[in-house]
Amino acid sequence: MEAVLIILAIGVIIFFFRNSLKKPFLRTEEKYYTIDDQYNADRRNREKEIDTLLGKMGKNGVQDLSEKDRKRLEELSKK
């Protein structure tokens, strides 16, 4: 009898938390509903990368960045 109650309790818990259990396993990539959503997501990613590169700069400005970072910053600023 106790085993049945335990199994029933586990079933009820899984039922109430089924949506939160699905999300980590099923959602592996971002889903864009429109072209605008994809554009805005790409723009946010570019802005985050630019902010990271600008955060690396110190007193000497662009001179503090590596050659690779300078090229990437130029590339991102042209878009």
SULFEN-V757380 format. One line per field, one symbol per residue. ss: DSSP state (@ for helix, = for strand, . for the rest). phi: phi as a letter, one per 30 degrees, with the letter a starting at -180 (. if undefined). burial: 1 if it has 9 or more other C-alpha atoms within 8 Angstrom, else 0. Layout:
ss=???
phi=???
burial=???
This chain:
ss=.@@@@@@@@@@@@@@@.@@@@@@@@@........@@@@@@@@@@@@@@@@@@@@@@.=..=@@@..@@@@@@@@@@@@.
phi=.dddddddddddddddcdddddedccccbdccdbdddddddddddddddddddddddcddidddddddddddddddddd
burial=0000000000000000000000000000000000001100000001000100100010000001100011001001000
